[in-house]
């Protein structure tokens, strides 16, 4: 357990749920939003349910703003209704027989705060409507308003944007970010979408098979993935081989040089597509990582071209669409691929879930 005047949530959740063994330690600072990501079945929703008190801990602790809900040697466990936690579910779970306003007022102590969240989340025009009359995006905004109007110390959100289309997600994401910034509550938000996580959270906790594999800022998650799942999510190139000193030998005989030393054994190699450079002729200077490949496809999105290539290794490169046009990168075109040794990331394969 930790002690800090800025610490809102200090929890270690250890429990067994079916085949899942969950062992997670999470710290959330006051005013901070932390996103929880991971593959299906990793334990993300189970973590939220444990924090709420819906699932008993086998060991560990839960402290919120220095108030102990559960801890070693403590006989009494704080019931859910007394934990001062707000919860927003994927489908909102509004009371169907109440209007949006009546839902928002449910559990609220201050009319002034109700007015504030109604304004912040732009739901004034929805107040007289019933849940059956609301769209998915409107439902989520009303559900968040209801949660924040009760002035919880912390809000838990479980895939709050999963049911929305792309346009609605962007709008809802902006409103939720504003609401969380203006609220005194911290937040823990479960999401599968890195765009949601990186837009809303100051830090991202990655859960895989019940364990934390990465807990850091979005920039660090993007630039330094620590598992295959994160690397795939970020669109990184991933290879496996056997390391010796500063290089990794892949099964097909291709060697990848790194800037590290003392490497040994089965190793996962990760290369960001943005670190891959393309040339029509063999580059000078004898770069350590250079292969002649053939273009398999080019996908243009918002000025960026993702080029898929095949050769000594199959690899993706992200370059500007203008650069792709200048290079004349069409399917079947041969080009040279280079990657600086300093851009190659490695992890011992035994640590990869």
VMD Tcl script that draws the C-alpha trace (Angstrom):
set ca {
  {0.00 0.00 0.00}
  {1.14 3.54 -0.78}
  {0.69 6.86 0.97}
  {0.46 10.15 -0.90}
  {-1.72 13.21 -0.51}
  {-2.31 13.15 -4.28}
  {-3.26 9.47 -4.41}
  {-6.96 8.74 -4.96}
  {-7.10 4.96 -5.56}
  {-4.61 2.48 -4.16}
  {-5.65 -1.08 -4.88}
  {-4.28 -4.55 -5.28}
  {-6.94 -6.96 -6.49}
  {-6.24 -10.68 -6.21}
  {-9.05 -13.12 -6.94}
  {-10.01 -16.20 -8.91}
  {-12.95 -16.05 -11.31}
  {-13.40 -19.26 -13.27}
  {-10.14 -19.95 -15.08}
  {-8.94 -16.37 -14.61}
  {-6.44 -15.63 -11.86}
  {-6.47 -11.85 -11.45}
  {-3.57 -10.14 -9.69}
  {-3.56 -6.41 -10.41}
  {-2.10 -3.44 -8.58}
  {-3.36 -0.04 -9.72}
  {-2.75 3.50 -8.50}
  {-4.82 6.46 -9.67}
  {-3.97 10.03 -8.72}
  {-6.59 12.63 -7.84}
  {-8.04 14.10 -11.03}
  {-6.37 11.42 -13.18}
  {-8.01 9.21 -15.76}
  {-6.48 5.76 -16.24}
  {-7.52 3.56 -19.17}
  {-7.56 -0.22 -18.79}
  {-6.90 -2.17 -21.99}
  {-6.31 -5.80 -22.84}
  {-7.60 -8.73 -24.88}
  {-10.96 -10.36 -24.20}
  {-10.94 -12.35 -20.98}
  {-7.94 -10.49 -19.54}
  {-9.89 -9.39 -16.44}
  {-10.72 -5.77 -17.20}
  {-14.39 -5.82 -16.17}
  {-13.59 -8.21 -13.31}
  {-11.26 -5.54 -11.94}
  {-14.06 -2.95 -11.96}
  {-16.49 -5.35 -10.29}
  {-13.97 -6.06 -7.54}
  {-13.42 -2.34 -6.91}
  {-17.20 -1.92 -6.65}
  {-17.37 -4.74 -4.11}
  {-19.36 -7.07 -6.35}
  {-16.60 -9.69 -6.26}
  {-14.76 -10.58 -3.04}
  {-10.97 -10.35 -2.87}
  {-8.91 -13.40 -1.99}
  {-6.12 -11.05 -0.94}
  {-5.03 -7.48 -1.53}
  {-6.56 -4.16 -0.59}
  {-8.75 -1.32 -1.86}
  {-8.29 2.21 -0.55}
  {-10.08 5.25 -1.97}
  {-8.94 8.68 -0.80}
  {-7.39 7.05 2.29}
  {-10.63 5.23 3.16}
  {-10.12 1.49 3.44}
  {-12.77 -0.67 1.74}
  {-10.90 -3.96 2.07}
  {-7.49 -4.79 3.51}
  {-5.54 -7.65 5.12}
  {-6.80 -8.42 8.60}
  {-9.89 -6.22 8.24}
  {-13.05 -8.12 9.11}
  {-15.53 -5.57 7.79}
  {-15.80 -5.00 4.04}
  {-17.34 -1.72 2.92}
  {-20.55 -2.46 0.95}
  {-20.94 -1.18 -2.59}
  {-23.45 1.53 -1.70}
  {-20.97 3.15 0.72}
  {-17.92 3.18 -1.57}
  {-18.67 6.53 -3.24}
  {-17.86 5.11 -6.67}
  {-19.77 5.99 -9.81}
  {-20.30 3.36 -12.49}
  {-21.14 3.77 -16.18}
  {-21.92 0.56 -18.06}
  {-21.58 -0.16 -21.77}
  {-25.34 0.11 -22.35}
  {-25.92 2.90 -19.83}
  {-28.44 0.95 -17.68}
  {-30.76 3.91 -17.14}
  {-34.00 3.45 -15.22}
  {-36.51 2.92 -18.05}
  {-39.49 4.40 -16.15}
  {-37.69 7.68 -15.40}
  {-36.98 10.61 -17.70}
  {-33.40 11.59 -18.42}
  {-33.65 14.38 -15.83}
  {-35.07 12.03 -13.22}
  {-32.27 9.57 -13.95}
  {-29.65 12.29 -13.53}
  {-31.19 13.51 -10.28}
  {-31.23 9.99 -8.84}
  {-28.71 10.02 -6.00}
  {-27.70 13.65 -6.60}
  {-27.39 15.93 -3.57}
  {-27.05 19.27 -5.32}
  {-29.30 20.80 -7.96}
  {-26.47 23.15 -8.85}
  {-24.22 20.20 -9.66}
  {-27.00 18.58 -11.68}
  {-27.21 21.79 -13.71}
  {-23.43 21.77 -14.18}
  {-23.21 18.22 -15.57}
  {-26.28 18.78 -17.76}
  {-24.51 21.75 -19.30}
  {-21.11 20.07 -19.58}
  {-22.45 16.92 -21.23}
  {-24.88 18.80 -23.48}
  {-27.99 16.86 -22.43}
  {-30.37 19.77 -21.74}
  {-32.46 18.96 -24.81}
  {-32.86 15.35 -23.62}
  {-34.14 15.96 -20.10}
  {-37.82 15.21 -20.79}
  {-37.09 12.09 -22.85}
  {-37.26 8.49 -21.61}
  {-34.38 6.02 -22.16}
  {-36.30 4.26 -24.94}
  {-36.29 7.53 -26.89}
  {-32.53 8.09 -26.63}
  {-29.82 7.06 -29.07}
  {-26.83 5.04 -27.83}
  {-24.68 8.16 -27.60}
  {-27.37 10.13 -25.79}
  {-27.87 7.24 -23.37}
  {-24.18 7.21 -22.48}
  {-24.10 10.95 -21.89}
  {-27.13 10.76 -19.60}
  {-25.63 7.77 -17.78}
  {-22.37 9.66 -17.20}
  {-24.30 12.74 -16.08}
  {-26.21 10.59 -13.57}
  {-22.97 9.17 -12.23}
  {-21.20 12.53 -11.95}
  {-24.23 14.27 -10.44}
  {-23.87 12.04 -7.37}
  {-20.38 13.57 -6.94}
  {-18.47 10.31 -6.51}
  {-14.82 10.39 -5.60}
  {-14.12 8.20 -8.60}
  {-15.94 7.07 -11.74}
  {-15.60 3.62 -13.32}
  {-16.57 3.30 -16.99}
  {-16.90 -0.05 -18.75}
  {-16.63 0.31 -22.55}
  {-18.77 3.47 -22.51}
  {-18.29 4.18 -26.24}
  {-18.39 0.63 -27.62}
  {-21.94 0.90 -29.03}
  {-21.38 4.21 -30.85}
  {-20.50 4.78 -34.48}
  {-17.29 6.61 -35.40}
  {-18.80 10.11 -35.54}
  {-20.73 9.66 -32.33}
  {-17.61 8.27 -30.62}
  {-15.62 11.39 -31.42}
  {-18.34 13.69 -30.09}
  {-18.94 11.59 -26.97}
  {-15.21 11.27 -26.35}
  {-14.80 15.05 -26.36}
  {-17.73 15.54 -23.98}
  {-16.55 12.83 -21.60}
  {-13.03 14.27 -21.55}
  {-14.41 17.71 -20.67}
  {-16.67 16.27 -17.97}
  {-13.85 14.31 -16.36}
  {-11.52 17.32 -16.47}
  {-14.12 19.50 -14.77}
  {-15.06 16.85 -12.20}
  {-13.10 16.36 -8.99}
  {-13.39 12.59 -9.48}
  {-10.68 10.42 -10.87}
  {-11.67 7.82 -13.43}
  {-10.88 4.28 -14.51}
  {-12.12 3.52 -18.02}
  {-12.13 0.09 -19.66}
  {-11.87 0.23 -23.45}
  {-10.73 -1.86 -26.42}
  {-10.10 1.22 -28.57}
  {-6.64 2.84 -28.28}
  {-8.08 6.07 -29.70}
  {-10.44 6.29 -26.71}
  {-7.70 5.36 -24.25}
  {-5.17 7.83 -25.61}
  {-7.70 10.66 -25.92}
  {-9.16 10.28 -22.43}
  {-6.41 8.93 -20.19}
  {-3.18 10.25 -18.75}
  {-1.96 6.68 -18.22}
  {-2.85 3.29 -19.67}
  {-2.85 0.00 -17.76}
  {-2.55 -3.07 -19.99}
  {-4.01 -6.30 -18.59}
  {-3.19 -9.68 -20.16}
  {-4.31 -12.97 -18.65}
  {-5.02 -11.30 -15.32}
  {-1.59 -9.64 -15.03}
  {-0.36 -6.09 -15.66}
  {2.06 -6.13 -18.58}
  {2.39 -2.36 -19.02}
  {1.29 0.67 -16.99}
  {2.52 3.95 -18.42}
  {1.68 7.07 -20.40}
  {0.09 6.76 -23.85}
  {3.33 7.95 -25.46}
  {5.30 5.18 -23.75}
  {2.69 2.57 -24.67}
  {2.90 3.69 -28.30}
  {6.69 3.94 -28.50}
  {7.77 1.10 -26.21}
  {5.30 -1.81 -26.37}
  {6.15 -4.57 -23.93}
  {4.05 -7.44 -25.26}
  {2.89 -8.94 -28.54}
  {-0.70 -7.83 -27.89}
  {0.29 -4.19 -27.42}
  {2.63 -4.27 -30.41}
  {-0.14 -5.69 -32.60}
  {-2.58 -3.10 -31.27}
  {-0.18 -0.29 -32.14}
  {0.45 -1.81 -35.57}
  {4.08 -2.66 -34.88}
  {6.01 -5.29 -36.79}
  {6.71 -8.32 -34.60}
  {9.22 -11.10 -35.26}
  {10.64 -13.99 -33.24}
  {14.15 -15.35 -33.27}
  {17.17 -16.36 -31.24}
  {19.38 -13.58 -29.91}
  {23.14 -13.60 -29.68}
  {24.94 -10.56 -28.33}
  {23.45 -7.63 -30.32}
  {21.52 -9.41 -33.08}
  {18.55 -11.73 -33.50}
  {18.50 -14.56 -36.02}
  {15.03 -15.35 -37.41}
  {13.99 -18.88 -38.39}
  {14.41 -18.10 -42.12}
  {18.02 -17.00 -41.61}
  {17.37 -13.25 -41.67}
  {19.42 -11.35 -39.08}
  {18.19 -8.19 -37.35}
  {20.77 -5.96 -35.68}
  {19.99 -4.00 -32.52}
  {21.78 -1.31 -30.53}
  {21.70 -3.55 -27.46}
  {24.31 -6.00 -26.18}
  {24.31 -9.16 -24.15}
  {21.14 -10.53 -25.73}
  {20.58 -14.27 -25.56}
  {17.87 -16.87 -26.09}
  {14.40 -16.74 -27.62}
  {13.55 -13.11 -28.28}
  {10.65 -11.05 -29.57}
  {11.62 -8.21 -31.93}
  {9.37 -5.18 -32.40}
  {9.80 -2.47 -35.04}
  {7.50 0.50 -35.45}
  {6.27 0.98 -39.05}
  {7.27 4.64 -38.74}
  {10.90 3.54 -38.19}
  {11.01 1.70 -41.53}
  {12.60 3.66 -44.40}
  {12.14 2.82 -48.10}
  {14.50 3.43 -51.03}
  {14.38 2.50 -54.72}
  {18.12 1.79 -54.77}
  {20.40 0.14 -52.25}
  {21.22 2.80 -49.64}
  {24.81 3.85 -49.15}
  {26.77 3.50 -45.96}
  {26.04 -0.23 -45.51}
  {23.24 0.08 -42.94}
  {23.16 -2.96 -40.64}
  {19.46 -3.62 -41.29}
  {18.82 -3.46 -45.02}
  {16.78 -5.85 -47.16}
  {15.43 -5.84 -50.70}
  {11.67 -6.41 -50.59}
  {8.68 -6.31 -52.89}
  {5.57 -4.14 -52.35}
  {2.49 -6.24 -51.54}
  {0.06 -3.38 -51.02}
  {-0.37 0.31 -50.18}
  {-3.17 1.66 -47.99}
  {-3.65 5.44 -47.82}
  {-5.36 6.98 -44.78}
  {-5.35 10.71 -43.97}
  {-2.09 11.48 -45.74}
  {-0.31 8.37 -44.43}
  {0.57 5.37 -46.57}
  {0.96 2.00 -44.89}
  {3.10 -0.07 -47.22}
  {3.15 -3.86 -46.79}
  {6.31 -5.54 -48.07}
  {7.58 -9.08 -48.44}
  {11.10 -10.39 -48.79}
  {13.66 -11.65 -46.28}
  {11.01 -10.57 -43.79}
  {7.41 -9.40 -44.14}
  {7.20 -5.88 -42.77}
  {5.01 -2.77 -42.74}
  {6.28 0.74 -43.35}
  {4.43 3.99 -42.62}
  {5.43 6.88 -44.87}
  {3.57 9.92 -46.17}
  {1.26 9.42 -49.12}
  {3.31 12.01 -51.03}
  {6.49 10.02 -50.43}
  {4.77 6.84 -51.61}
  {3.67 8.59 -54.80}
  {7.18 9.96 -55.40}
  {8.65 6.48 -55.01}
  {6.02 5.02 -57.33}
  {5.14 2.31 -54.82}
  {2.77 0.04 -56.68}
  {2.14 -3.67 -56.07}
  {5.12 -5.72 -57.23}
  {7.58 -2.80 -57.11}
  {10.94 -3.75 -55.60}
  {12.55 -1.44 -53.07}
  {15.06 -1.43 -50.26}
  {13.94 -1.50 -46.65}
  {16.17 -0.14 -43.90}
  {15.74 0.06 -40.13}
  {18.22 1.71 -37.78}
  {19.51 -0.61 -35.09}
  {18.48 1.97 -32.49}
  {14.85 1.60 -33.62}
  {14.69 -2.13 -32.92}
  {12.98 -3.09 -29.65}
  {13.43 -6.48 -28.02}
  {11.83 -8.52 -25.24}
  {12.79 -11.98 -24.01}
  {10.11 -14.22 -25.47}
  {9.50 -15.89 -22.10}
  {7.94 -12.62 -20.83}
  {5.45 -12.40 -23.68}
  {1.99 -13.73 -22.65}
}
mol new
graphics top color blue
foreach p $ca { graphics top sphere $p radius 0.5 }
foreach p [lrange $ca 0 end-1] q [lrange $ca 1 end] { graphics top cylinder $p $q radius 0.2 }
display resetview
